[in-house]
Amino acid sequence: MEFLAIGVIAGVLSGLFGIGGGVVIVPGLVLIAGMKPETATGRDAMNARELASKHLLLNLDLQKAQVSMLEALLDGRIPSR
């Protein structure tokens, strides 16, 4: 139940203020769920990777992704600043 509460609070604050959910999720997992900071950070990073991967595949399937931009990023032609 505490995970659901953390997720709802993170979602509401992200929607209202435009902040990243990890700003709320990681401290919530540490303070409320009693996780170690390393575990909470790892879970948040894993969640972000999973979500980004699914959206990339969805956008490629819908032909909305800019494949040339993706190729340029993967090739290193665009600096990662």
Legacy VTK file of the C-alpha trace (Angstrom):
# vtk DataFile Version 3.0
C-alpha trace
ASCII
DATASET POLYDATA
POINTS 81 float
0.000 0.000 0.000
2.888 2.353 0.720
4.236 1.875 -2.820
0.865 2.863 -4.246
0.811 5.998 -2.084
4.337 6.952 -3.183
3.375 6.446 -6.837
0.196 8.508 -6.561
1.975 11.357 -4.782
4.802 11.303 -7.343
2.331 11.296 -10.224
0.293 14.187 -8.862
3.357 16.321 -8.093
4.901 15.517 -11.483
1.719 16.546 -13.245
1.204 19.717 -11.232
4.742 21.031 -11.147
6.402 19.351 -14.132
9.095 17.742 -12.015
10.600 14.331 -12.598
8.940 11.566 -10.620
12.287 10.355 -9.295
12.571 13.530 -7.227
9.650 12.250 -5.173
9.943 8.482 -5.637
13.505 7.992 -4.365
13.047 9.917 -1.093
9.651 8.256 -0.656
11.122 4.790 -1.036
13.882 5.646 1.431
11.776 7.417 4.058
8.449 5.593 3.821
9.338 2.134 2.514
12.623 1.948 4.415
14.789 1.053 1.413
18.486 1.762 1.253
19.227 4.819 -0.934
21.213 2.689 -3.400
18.305 0.287 -3.856
15.763 3.082 -4.252
17.929 4.869 -6.827
18.496 1.645 -8.749
14.790 0.836 -8.846
13.975 4.324 -10.066
16.635 4.140 -12.789
15.402 0.699 -13.851
11.841 2.017 -14.022
12.925 4.991 -16.167
14.869 2.712 -18.535
11.901 0.387 -18.919
9.472 3.227 -19.586
11.787 4.925 -22.099
12.363 1.644 -23.947
8.641 0.953 -24.240
7.936 4.459 -25.518
10.763 4.257 -28.045
9.377 1.007 -29.435
5.855 2.443 -29.505
7.003 5.568 -31.369
9.022 3.486 -33.833
5.946 1.326 -34.408
3.762 4.391 -34.965
6.484 5.883 -37.200
6.636 9.024 -35.051
10.257 8.657 -33.958
12.931 10.580 -35.822
15.119 7.636 -36.783
17.819 9.910 -38.224
18.103 11.696 -34.848
18.292 8.358 -33.032
21.030 7.150 -35.380
22.976 10.397 -34.898
22.768 10.065 -31.102
23.878 6.445 -31.181
26.745 7.255 -33.567
27.967 10.072 -31.341
27.502 12.748 -33.987
25.505 14.822 -31.505
27.419 15.762 -28.347
25.857 14.670 -25.085
25.978 17.989 -23.258
LINES 1 82
81 0 1 2 3 4 5 6 7 8 9 10 11 12 13 14 15 16 17 18 19 20 21 22 23 24 25 26 27 28 29 30 31 32 33 34 35 36 37 38 39 40 41 42 43 44 45 46 47 48 49 50 51 52 53 54 55 56 57 58 59 60 61 62 63 64 65 66 67 68 69 70 71 72 73 74 75 76 77 78 79 80
